[in-house]
Amino acid sequence: MKTVLEFGDQHTIFMQGSPADSVYFLMRGKVKLGVATQEGKEAIVATLGPGEFFGEGCLAGQPLRMATALSVGDCRLTRVDKPEMARMLHSEPGLAEVFVTHLLSRIIRYEADLVDQLFNSSEKRLARILLLLSRFSRESKTETVVPGINQEHLAQMVGTTRSRINHFMNKFRKLGFIDYNTEAGLTVRRGLLSVLHDHG
């Protein structure tokens, strides 16, 4: 069964540990995926935008959700039950191609995340995450970071302390790489790309 759903800001789409019984396709808005340990530590593992699938682990036999999915701003999604998704992937080659492309791009992203964690400084990891969150492209000059992301979230994603994030954010702002605006949120400028290519 397919169901179209609409959510407002900060709505829980599914919880970590709940039954993994469906796949979601994001049509409009953004979704955060976060995980929490039994000790209460939390981390944001991905921020998704329109055209992305999530919850696909159920197709590989994952019985429970590995993360909590939370809407960021207004969202519109399609929820497809696991049996229906499996049937569609077998009977609709076009969908299967789009889905495989999505999975491959997700794997490439996770591999890049791992390399980032292993070899790059906290400053470079923060720059990369800001560019990813703003969905910066080669054609971009400025982009706005997904709303609702604060320095605590960034610290979780980078794997460092909030004070270190604050230090780097102030540095980026002084260099003109980012802008803070209470109405527009956090804006990323093209200059931030230079941090990734700095070998110093």
C-alpha positions in Angstrom: 0.0 0.0 0.0 1.2 3.5 -0.9 0.2 6.5 1.3 1.0 10.2 0.8 1.7 11.9 4.1 2.2 15.6 5.1 4.0 16.7 8.3 4.8 20.0 9.9 8.1 20.9 11.5 9.8 18.5 14.0 7.3 15.7 13.5 8.5 12.1 14.3 8.1 10.0 11.1 9.4 6.9 12.8 11.3 6.1 16.0 14.6 4.2 16.4 13.7 0.7 17.5 10.2 0.7 15.9 9.3 -2.0 13.4 10.9 -1.5 10.0 8.0 -2.2 7.7 8.0 0.5 5.0 10.1 2.7 2.7 9.7 6.4 2.4 10.2 8.8 -0.5 10.7 12.4 0.3 8.8 14.6 -2.2 9.1 18.0 -0.5 11.0 19.4 2.6 13.8 17.8 4.5 14.2 15.0 7.0 16.8 14.4 9.7 17.9 10.9 10.7 19.3 10.7 14.2 20.5 7.9 16.5 20.6 7.7 20.3 22.5 5.3 22.6 21.1 3.8 25.8 23.3 6.2 27.7 21.5 9.1 26.1 24.1 10.2 23.6 22.6 11.5 20.3 24.0 12.1 16.8 22.5 13.2 13.5 23.6 10.7 10.9 22.0 12.3 7.8 19.9 15.1 6.5 17.8 14.2 3.4 16.2 16.4 0.8 13.5 16.0 -2.0 14.0 13.0 -4.2 15.6 10.7 -1.6 14.5 7.4 -0.1 14.9 6.4 3.5 13.9 3.5 5.7 15.0 1.1 2.9 16.8 -1.2 5.4 13.6 -3.1 5.8 14.1 -4.5 2.3 17.3 -6.2 3.4 15.7 -7.9 6.4 16.3 -5.1 9.0 13.6 -5.8 11.6 13.8 -2.6 13.5 14.6 1.0 12.6 18.2 1.9 13.2 17.4 5.7 13.5 14.7 8.2 14.3 13.4 10.2 11.3 12.3 13.7 12.1 10.8 16.3 9.7 12.5 19.6 9.2 10.0 22.2 8.2 6.9 21.2 6.2 7.3 17.8 4.5 5.4 15.7 2.0 6.3 12.1 1.6 5.2 8.8 0.2 5.1 5.8 2.5 5.3 2.4 0.7 4.7 -0.8 2.7 7.6 -3.3 2.4 5.7 -5.9 0.3 4.4 -3.3 -2.2 7.9 -1.8 -2.5 9.4 -5.2 -3.2 6.7 -5.9 -5.8 7.3 -2.5 -7.5 11.0 -3.0 -7.7 10.5 -6.3 -9.5 7.8 -5.0 -11.9 8.9 -1.4 -12.6 12.4 -1.3 -14.1 12.4 2.6 -14.1 11.8 2.7 -10.4 14.4 -0.1 -9.8 17.0 2.0 -11.6 16.2 5.1 -9.6 16.3 3.2 -6.4 19.7 1.5 -7.2 21.2 4.9 -8.1 20.0 6.2 -4.8 21.6 3.3 -2.9 24.9 3.7 -4.7 25.0 7.4 -4.0 24.2 6.7 -0.4 27.1 4.2 -0.2 29.5 6.6 -1.8 28.4 9.3 0.7 28.9 6.9 3.7 32.4 5.9 2.4 33.3 9.6 2.1 32.0 10.2 5.6 34.2 7.4 6.9 37.3 8.8 5.1 36.4 12.2 6.4 36.2 10.9 10.0 39.5 9.0 9.7 41.7 11.5 8.0 40.3 15.0 8.1 40.5 17.7 10.8 37.4 18.8 12.7 37.5 22.1 10.7 37.4 20.3 7.4 34.7 17.9 8.6 32.6 20.9 9.7 33.1 22.6 6.3 32.1 19.5 4.5 29.0 19.0 6.6 27.8 22.6 6.1 28.2 22.2 2.4 26.3 18.9 2.5 23.5 20.3 4.7 23.1 23.3 2.3 23.1 20.9 -0.7 25.8 23.1 -2.2 26.5 22.3 -5.9 29.2 23.3 -8.4 26.8 26.0 -9.7 26.1 27.4 -6.3 27.3 30.8 -5.1 25.3 30.8 -1.8 23.0 28.3 -0.2 21.0 28.2 3.0 21.7 25.4 5.5 18.6 23.3 6.5 16.7 25.2 9.2 16.8 24.0 12.8 20.4 22.9 12.8 22.3 24.4 15.7 25.9 24.1 17.0 25.0 21.2 19.2 23.8 19.3 16.2 26.9 20.2 14.2 29.1 19.0 17.1 27.3 15.6 17.1 27.8 15.3 13.3 31.4 16.3 13.3 32.3 14.3 16.4 33.8 17.2 18.4 32.7 19.6 21.2 30.3 22.5 20.8 33.1 25.0 21.8 35.3 23.7 18.9 32.3 24.2 16.6 31.7 27.7 17.9 35.4 28.5 17.3 35.4 27.3 13.7 32.0 28.9 13.0 33.3 32.3 14.2 36.4 31.8 12.0 34.3 30.9 8.9 32.2 34.0 9.5 35.2 36.3 9.9 36.6 34.9 6.6 33.2 35.6 4.9 32.5 31.9 4.2 29.2 31.8 6.1 26.6 34.3 7.2 24.2 34.2 10.2 20.8 35.8 9.8 17.9 35.2 12.3 15.3 35.3 9.5 17.2 33.5 6.7 19.2 31.1 9.0 22.7 30.1 8.1 24.0 30.9 4.6 27.0 29.1 3.1 29.2 30.9 0.6 31.4 29.5 -2.1 34.6 30.4 -0.3 33.9 27.6 2.2 35.0 25.1 -0.5 38.6 26.4 0.0 38.7 24.8 3.5 38.3 21.4 1.9 41.2 22.0 -0.4 43.6 23.5 2.2 46.4 21.0 2.8 47.8 23.0 5.6 
